[in-house]
Amino acid sequence: MKIQILALALAASLTACTTFDPYTGEKKTTNTAKGAGIGAGVGAVIAYLENRKEDSGTRNRRILQAAGGGALVGGGIGYYMDTQEAKLRQQLRNSGVSVVRDGNNINLVMPGNITFASDSANINDSFYEVLNSVALVLQEFDKTRVVVAGHTDSTGSDAYNQQLSQQRASSVANYLRSQKVLGDRFDTVGFGEAHPVADNASASGRELNRRVEITLMPITG
């Protein structure tokens, strides 16, 4: 019930999400399947973290100790995420990755056509350069939690899609860890086909649903 209430509340605020075209850098607000639906990934991630049984305080302290500073507070939170967002948009322009801002969270939406081959959890060779760009920004802005979530279309069984989405999320997270991004910062989750952003009845819709999303969340005091 808690997950459902949170997801509904977040879905209602999707029209306030701000996106930036990855090719032009133009700021735009969308509520289409491609734009508003993308923001649903942030809601799913927040609900997932809310229902995990872990000592987030202890983990956050380890991250901040490695970062060499305290938690983000007050107006500094927005400024920190604003600056990080600007760096990401600069690094990811022309990459095919969408940058979505939802409050103080940043979501990087990586479509399946540039990340993985069909039915594979092996990262495409051409996508390593994009992940290297993401890693550079994550290294600089080290006071954020990083949630890597895998999503699939509805083709195949629920069990298969769940497994594939988890494997893809793990592949991306493991590569970013290998680029000297602190391992404690990462959560990985596979959502399978549970959070589509488009209609699975069409090929174009299924292509949008096959994606990996990286959600960056500030560590606050």
C-alpha positions as CSV (number, residue, x, y, z in Angstrom):
1,M,0.0,0.0,0.0
2,K,2.9,2.4,0.9
3,I,4.5,1.8,-2.5
4,Q,1.1,2.4,-4.3
5,I,0.4,5.7,-2.5
6,L,3.9,7.0,-3.1
7,A,3.8,6.0,-6.8
8,L,0.5,7.7,-7.3
9,A,1.7,10.9,-5.6
10,L,4.8,11.0,-7.7
11,A,2.9,10.3,-10.9
12,A,0.7,13.3,-10.2
13,S,3.7,15.5,-10.2
14,L,5.2,14.3,-13.4
15,T,4.2,17.3,-15.5
16,A,6.5,19.4,-13.3
17,C,9.6,17.3,-14.4
18,T,12.1,19.3,-16.4
19,T,14.0,17.6,-19.3
20,F,16.7,18.7,-21.6
21,D,17.0,17.6,-25.2
22,P,20.2,15.5,-25.3
23,Y,21.0,16.9,-28.8
24,T,20.3,20.6,-28.4
25,G,20.4,21.1,-24.7
26,E,17.1,22.9,-24.9
27,K,15.1,23.0,-21.7
28,K,11.6,21.6,-22.1
29,T,8.7,20.3,-20.0
30,T,6.8,17.3,-21.3
31,N,3.9,15.1,-20.3
32,T,4.0,12.8,-23.2
33,A,4.7,9.1,-22.9
34,K,8.4,9.7,-23.7
35,G,8.7,12.6,-21.3
36,A,6.3,12.2,-18.4
37,G,6.6,8.4,-18.5
38,I,10.4,8.6,-18.1
39,G,9.9,10.5,-14.8
40,A,7.9,7.5,-13.4
41,G,11.3,5.8,-13.0
42,V,12.2,8.2,-10.2
43,G,9.0,7.4,-8.4
44,A,9.7,3.7,-8.7
45,V,13.2,4.1,-7.3
46,I,12.1,6.2,-4.3
47,A,9.4,3.7,-3.5
48,Y,12.0,0.9,-3.7
49,L,14.4,2.7,-1.4
50,E,11.6,3.5,1.1
51,N,10.8,-0.2,1.5
52,R,14.3,-1.5,1.8
53,K,15.4,-2.7,5.2
54,E,18.8,-1.1,5.7
55,D,20.6,1.4,7.9
56,S,20.8,4.2,5.4
57,G,22.4,6.5,8.1
58,T,25.4,4.3,8.5
59,R,25.9,3.8,4.8
60,N,25.5,7.6,4.1
61,R,28.2,8.3,6.8
62,R,30.6,6.0,5.0
63,I,29.9,7.8,1.7
64,L,30.4,11.2,3.3
65,Q,33.6,10.1,5.0
66,A,35.0,9.0,1.7
67,A,33.9,12.3,0.2
68,G,35.6,14.2,2.9
69,G,32.7,16.4,4.0
70,G,29.3,16.7,5.7
71,A,25.8,16.1,4.3
72,L,24.2,18.7,2.0
73,V,21.9,21.1,3.7
74,G,19.4,23.9,2.9
75,G,19.9,25.8,-0.2
76,G,23.2,24.0,-0.8
77,I,21.3,20.9,-1.9
78,G,19.7,22.6,-4.9
79,Y,22.9,24.3,-5.9
80,Y,24.8,21.1,-5.7
81,M,22.3,19.2,-7.9
82,D,22.0,22.2,-10.3
83,T,25.7,22.2,-10.9
84,Q,25.8,18.4,-11.3
85,E,22.9,18.5,-13.7
86,A,24.7,21.1,-15.8
87,K,27.8,19.0,-16.0
88,L,25.9,15.9,-17.0
89,R,24.0,17.7,-19.7
90,Q,27.3,19.0,-21.1
91,Q,29.0,15.6,-21.0
92,L,26.0,13.7,-22.4
93,R,24.9,16.0,-25.2
94,N,24.6,14.1,-28.5
95,S,24.8,10.8,-26.6
96,G,21.1,9.8,-26.8
97,V,20.8,9.8,-23.0
98,S,18.0,12.0,-21.5
99,V,18.6,14.0,-18.4
100,V,15.4,14.4,-16.3
101,R,15.2,16.6,-13.2
102,D,12.6,15.7,-10.6
103,G,13.0,18.0,-7.5
104,N,16.5,17.5,-6.2
105,N,16.9,14.1,-7.9
106,I,18.4,13.6,-11.4
107,N,17.5,10.7,-13.6
108,L,19.6,9.6,-16.6
109,V,17.5,7.6,-19.0
110,M,19.6,5.3,-21.2
111,P,17.5,3.7,-24.0
112,G,18.1,0.1,-24.9
113,N,19.1,0.8,-28.5
114,I,22.4,2.3,-27.3
115,T,23.1,0.3,-24.2
116,F,22.6,-3.4,-24.9
117,A,22.0,-5.8,-27.7
118,S,18.6,-7.5,-27.7
119,D,18.3,-10.1,-24.9
120,S,21.8,-9.4,-23.7
121,A,23.3,-7.9,-20.5
122,N,26.6,-7.2,-22.2
123,I,27.2,-3.4,-22.6
124,N,27.6,-2.3,-26.2
125,D,31.2,-1.3,-27.0
126,S,30.0,2.1,-28.2
127,F,28.3,2.8,-24.9
128,Y,31.4,2.6,-22.7
129,E,32.4,6.2,-23.7
130,V,29.0,7.4,-22.5
131,L,29.4,5.6,-19.2
132,N,33.0,7.0,-18.8
133,S,31.4,10.5,-19.1
134,V,28.9,9.7,-16.4
135,A,31.7,8.3,-14.2
136,L,33.7,11.5,-14.4
137,V,30.7,13.5,-13.1
138,L,30.0,11.0,-10.4
139,Q,33.6,11.2,-9.2
140,E,33.3,15.0,-9.0
141,F,29.9,15.1,-7.3
142,D,30.5,12.4,-4.6
143,K,27.7,13.3,-2.2
144,T,25.0,11.5,-4.0
145,R,23.5,8.0,-3.9
146,V,23.4,6.2,-7.2
147,V,20.5,3.9,-8.1
148,V,20.9,1.9,-11.3
149,A,17.5,0.4,-12.4
150,G,16.9,-1.9,-15.3
151,H,13.6,-2.0,-17.3
152,T,12.3,-4.2,-20.1
153,D,9.4,-4.4,-22.5
154,S,6.7,-7.0,-22.0
155,T,8.1,-9.5,-24.5
156,G,9.0,-12.7,-22.7
157,S,8.0,-14.1,-19.3
158,D,7.8,-12.0,-16.1
159,A,10.6,-14.1,-14.6
160,Y,12.9,-13.7,-17.6
161,N,12.3,-10.0,-17.8
162,Q,13.0,-9.5,-14.1
163,Q,16.3,-11.4,-14.4
164,L,17.4,-9.5,-17.5
165,S,16.6,-6.1,-16.1
166,Q,18.6,-6.9,-12.9
167,Q,21.6,-8.2,-14.9
168,R,21.6,-5.0,-17.1
169,A,21.5,-2.8,-14.0
170,S,24.3,-4.8,-12.4
171,S,26.4,-4.5,-15.6
172,V,26.1,-0.7,-15.7
173,A,26.8,-0.4,-11.9
174,N,29.8,-2.7,-12.0
175,Y,31.4,-0.8,-14.9
176,L,30.9,2.5,-13.1
177,R,32.5,1.0,-10.0
178,S,35.4,-0.1,-12.1
179,Q,35.9,3.6,-13.0
180,K,36.7,4.5,-9.4
181,V,33.2,5.5,-8.3
182,L,32.7,4.4,-4.7
183,G,30.9,1.1,-4.4
184,D,29.0,2.1,-1.3
185,R,27.1,4.7,-3.4
186,F,25.3,2.1,-5.6
187,D,22.0,0.3,-5.4
188,T,20.9,-1.9,-8.3
189,V,17.4,-3.0,-9.0
190,G,15.6,-4.8,-11.8
191,F,12.0,-3.7,-12.4
192,G,11.4,-6.0,-15.3
193,E,8.4,-4.9,-17.3
194,A,6.6,-3.3,-14.3
195,H,7.2,0.4,-15.2
196,P,6.6,1.0,-18.9
197,V,6.9,4.5,-20.3
198,A,5.1,3.7,-23.6
199,D,2.7,1.2,-25.1
200,N,4.2,-2.2,-25.4
201,A,1.8,-2.9,-28.3
202,S,4.1,-1.1,-30.8
203,A,7.7,-1.6,-31.7
204,S,8.5,2.0,-31.0
205,G,6.9,1.7,-27.5
206,R,8.8,-1.4,-26.7
207,E,12.0,0.3,-27.7
208,L,11.3,3.1,-25.2
209,N,10.5,0.6,-22.4
210,R,13.8,-1.2,-22.8
211,R,16.1,1.1,-20.9
212,V,18.5,1.6,-17.9
213,E,17.9,4.5,-15.6
214,I,20.5,6.0,-13.2
215,T,19.0,8.1,-10.5
216,L,21.2,10.4,-8.5
217,M,19.9,11.4,-5.1
218,P,21.6,13.9,-2.8
219,I,22.8,12.8,0.7
220,T,21.2,15.4,3.0
221,G,21.4,16.2,6.7
